[in-house]
Amino acid sequence: MSDLPTLPVTFRPGRTRAVLLTAGVVIFLVISAVALLLEQLGPGERLSFVVTGGLIFWVLAQLARVRVVAEDSGVTVVNIASRRRLAWAEILQVNLRPGDPWVFLNLSDGTSLPALGIQPGIAKERAIADARTLRSLVEARSVHHPEEDRG
């Protein structure tokens, strides 16, 4: 078990996050600059350009916030529009099959929860390693080991 990371550990698609946030900033700046440079626009129209740029940035920032946080007490899955806290025992299986867009967690209630914080889009090898690490953590933390109670 010494190969397991020290908790808490956060899994997130770092490169994808950097691309999304950079694109959001660039898009916001370009749209705002266009709004300021077009002389024929009135103040309301300029404001609508800036608000549109801000909205696009906000959407991309929401896409970039996805993560999976493993702590001693359980796992928190933050997806685009939701956050769910799970006890270790609730997670039965961690799946990342070829072609999957992200990890899926099979849960004890019979459902499957997508965990967008581990996705093989830009960094496939990293996602596979993260999925294996999370799987090992789930296996180590979900099974009760009596010898750990003595220690």
C-alpha positions, 0 to 999 in steps of 0.5 A: 500500500506504500505506492498509494498517494498521501491523501488528500489527492486531487485528480483533474485534467490539467492540460484540458483545464489550461486550454479551457481557461486560456481560451476563455481569457483570450475570447473574453479579451478579443470580444471586449476589444472588438466592442471597444474598437467598433466606433459605430456601437452604442454603449448598450451594444458594447456592454452586450459584447462584453457580457457575451465574452464574460458568459463564454468565459464563465461557461469555459471556467465551469468546464474547467472546474471538474475534479475528483478529490480523494480524502480520508473520509471519502471522495468528492466528484465535482462535475460541470453542474454538480458536486457529489460526496461519496463514502469510500464504501459507496464506490464499488468499481472505477472504470475507464474503458477504451473509448470512454470520455472519462472515468465512471464510478459504479456505486453501491446503489446500482447507479454509475457516476461519471467522474469528469475529473479523470478524462483521457482527452489530451493526456491519455497516459495521465488519465489511465494512471489517475484511474489506476490510482483511484481504483487502488485507493478505492480497493484499499479503503473500501475493504475493512482490514482488522489489522489496521484497527490494532495499529 
